[in-house]
Amino acid sequence: MGYRTVRTQDVEPTPDRPCELRRLTEAAGLEQVALNRYSVEPGEEIPLAYHYHDEQEEAFYVISGTIEVETPEGTFEVGDDELFAADPESPHRAYCPEDAEGTAEVLAVGAPQVDGDVHAYEPNE
């Protein structure tokens, strides 16, 4: 058996990101699931690009604040204590709207954790 606790504030933010990202996967010793904590200011994006995954399911749980998730089917607004989920091969781009009242705190979960599974999506192509 194995158990661990991780204080997110003890995990250093990842540099060169559009918002504050704390990668919790390695700190928690996880191998099958990707787990990330984001603090997103109004106008900031969560991912580096509009994207999709071949195999990974991805979910954004909003702890506090509001995010919007752009998809080819429309934009979803996701608020406090709500979850947005994307199936594999479903393009999405999450961000904190510029007119948001404050910072959004978001927990992102993806599984299975697969290297090379993320691809940029170009909506005009």
N, C-alpha and C positions, 0 to 999 in steps of 0.2 A: 504494500500500500504506500501511497505517497500523497502528501498534503503540503501546501505552501500558502503563504499570504504575501500579498504585494501591496505596498502603499503607492498609489499612482504618483504621488508627489515626489517619491524617491527615484522614479524612473526619469532620466534626463530627456528633455524634449529632443526630437529629431530635427537636426538643422535643415535649412533650405526648404521649408515647407510653407504653403500659403496660410497655414494656421498652426496653432500649437498641437503637436502630435506626440503622444507618449505611447510607444510600442510596448505592450504588456506581455506579448506572447513569450518571448525569450525569458523575461524576468520571472514569469510564472512557470517556466519549464514545460510549456505546451508544445506539442508536435502536430496535432491534428486540426487545430483551430487557430485562426489569426484573431487576435484581440487587441484593439487600439482605443485609446481615450483621446478625444479631441476637445479643445476649447476653441470655439470659432467666433470671431468678432464679426459684426455686421459688414457685409461685403466680401468676406473671405470664403474661399472654397475649401472643401475637405479633401477631395482627391486631387492629384496633379492634372488629371484630364477627364473629360467625358469618356467613359470606358465601359467595358463588359468583361465577363470572365467566361472561359470555356466550361469549367467544372464547378467553380466555387459559387455557393450561395452566399449572399452578403446581406447583412441587416444593420440598420442604424437605429439605435435606441436613444431617444432624446431624453436625457436626464432633466435638463431645464433649458428654457429658451425655445426657439423655433428655427427649424431648417426648412429648406425647400429642396426637393429632388426632381431634377429635370429628367424626363424620359421621352422617347418618341411618341408616347401616348398622351403626354401632357405633363404638367408640373404638379407634384404632390406637396402639400404643406403638412409638416409633421411637427407637432408641439409637445409640450411637457408630457412625459409618461406615455408617449406613443412610439410605435415601431414602424419603420419602413423596411420591407424585405424585397430583394431582387433575386430572381431565379438566374441560373446560368444562362448566358447568351442574351441577357436583358440589359441593354445600355442604360446608364444612369450617371448623373453628376449631382452631387450634394453640395449645398452651400448655405451660408447664413445670409438671408436677404439684407440688402443695403438699408432698408427701412426698419429692420428689427429693433426692438427696444433694448437689446443688450446681447451679451455673450450667450452662445448656445453651448451646452455641455453635452457631448455625444459619445456613446460607447458603440464602436463598430465591431461586428463579429463576422468572420468569414470562414467557411469550411466546405470541403476539406482545404487545408493549406497546401497549395500547389505552386511550385516555382514556375514562372513564365506563363501564368494563367491569365494575366491581365492584358487587354488590348485596347488601344485608343479607338474611339468611335467617332466618325465624322458624319454628322446628321445630313449633310448636303450631298453625300456621295451615294 
